Amino acid sequence: MDAQQESLPPLSQEELDEIIRKHIMFETCKPGGARAHIKFKSLVGLSFRGADLSGADFTGSDLRNCEMENAKFHGTIFYGCSMQGSRMSGSDFSRADFRGADVTGADMTNTSMEGADLRQGAKVISQTSQGKPISSSNGKTTFKGVDLENANLSNARAAMVDLSDSDLKSARMAHIDLSQADLQNTNMTGAVLVEANLEDSKLNGAIMVGTDTAGANFEGAHYEEVLTDAPSGKVFDYSEEEDPLIKLLKSHNTWLQHTGKKGERIDLSEYDLRTVPDLARYALTNIKAEKSIFQGMVLMRAQMQCCAFEDSDFRDSKLKEADLRGSSFVGAKMTRADLSDANLSPLFFSEERKKVTDLTNADLSFTDLTNVNLQDAILKGTNLKGANLTRANLRGADLTEADLEGAVLEKAKLDV
């Protein structure tokens, strides 16, 4: 925890509930009411669920890991607040002030942020009761890794905001100002960016499949390696009578059964596999698919043991309960993927011989790794920022130089 955040005087849940009660009385013009002014306070982990705090002022407060679902915060001031990891889905933040706020890793699905102010703010400074100055933020507005699926950000002022690695699927962002914003590695599948201002923004590695950009301003924007509806690699030719993938898989299965003496190992390297229907129904043991595109694919319970997936793109893919034992994901992109309950432990060939799963330098930022089995896995230099590792098995895993900033490790099994 930041020393400045530690110095903030805390509020209890009972005190917050009383402030909410009086604020509602104020909003409904009842005697005894008072507008909520909760500046430079620590409210870590408290619940606002279902409350109406429209017009309240939380300037410089610590709101990390709060429960803020299905609440109303119309025009509320969150200037310079720390809001990392808070649950904010279904709430109304229209015209709220988020300047200088840090909302990294928060869940804001189905929220309304219409007309909200997400621009950078100046450093917010106050004095503690001991007379010591408190600085609430560095002025940078950060929404990195936020889940904003189906959110309404129309007309929002978001110049220079950091939305990198965020999920903006089906978000409504008509007329939004995203000039100089960081949208790198962001998923904007199905988003509406009509008449949006993206001048000088960073879109490198963004996913813009089915994105409506009619009338949008991209002048000066950087958008290398943007993934769109167009194929990003080799694709299968389905004009033939026999399914080309089935043909390759038949030869691959023969290769497996005869330990390489017959048939041929399937090589899907550099293929864009997003158009392959229900890929998970096939037995994919020991396939080679380096630099391939699996982005957004549903691969639940897939059998993908001992595979070569170096530098492949698994962002936003659904790999829940998949068997990935002994596979190599070196350098793979797996941001926002669902790997909950997946098995990435070693694949044993005998008591003496095993093959461990290799995730060296892979990007698993903001990935769901709940209940995942990563025993003995190689995680050297792996990006695990904001990942959910609740109840994950990490015994024997090599975490050398792995980045665990903001990762949730509640009840995770680690070597003592």
Secondary structure, DSSP 8 states (H G I E B T S, - for coil): --HHHHTS-B--HHHHHHHHHHHHHHHTT-TT----B--S-B-TT-B-TT-B-TT-B-TT-B-TT-B-TT-B-TT-B-TT-B-TT-B-TT-B-TT-B-TT-B-TT-B-TT-B-TT-B-S-----EEE-TTS-EEE---S--B-TT-B-TT-B-TT-B-TT-B-TT-B-TT-B-TT-B-TT-B-TT-B-TT-B-TT-B-TT-B-TT-B-TT-B-TT-B-TT-B-TT-B-SS--SB---TTSSS-HHHHHHHHHHHHHHTTTSSS---B-TTBB-TTSTTGGGSB-TT-B-TT-B-TT-B-TT-B-TT-B-TT-B-TT-B-TT-B-TT-B-TT-B-TT-B-TT-B-S-EESSSS-EE--B-TT-B-TT-B-TT-B-TT-B-TT-B-TT-B-TT-B-TT-B-TT-B-TT-B-TT-B---
